[in-house]
Amino acid sequence: MEHMPKEKKRAKNRRACPLPGDESQLPVHYSAGEPRLEIIGDRVLVDGLRRVLSYTSERLVLQVGKRRVTLVGADLCMLDYSPLGVQVIGTLLAVEFGDL
């Protein structure tokens, strides 16, 4: 086994980051049918909402595209509900993803 300095090992193991505007490297969440969530402070914006599966102030279960998205927290409240998406406010503790 050859000896390689730590700096070279680290550089060898790093993957190149895509440049801004490189559309071939878009994250999977931009794929059709996949959930897209944006968390800003105490707000969560959810795009691609199909329907609300269950709703309490501590747990919100949504069908988003082909997936189930569960928001867990305190004082959760849905705002701006529409077929395109929903805005949720409250204290977010966890986000769970699953298949339907």
Secondary structure, 3 states (H helix, E strand, C coil): CCCCCHHHHHHHHCCCCCCCCCHHHCCHHHCCCCCEEEEECCEEEEECEEEEEEECCCEEEEEECCEEEEEEEEEEEEEEEECCEEEEEEEEEEEEEEEC
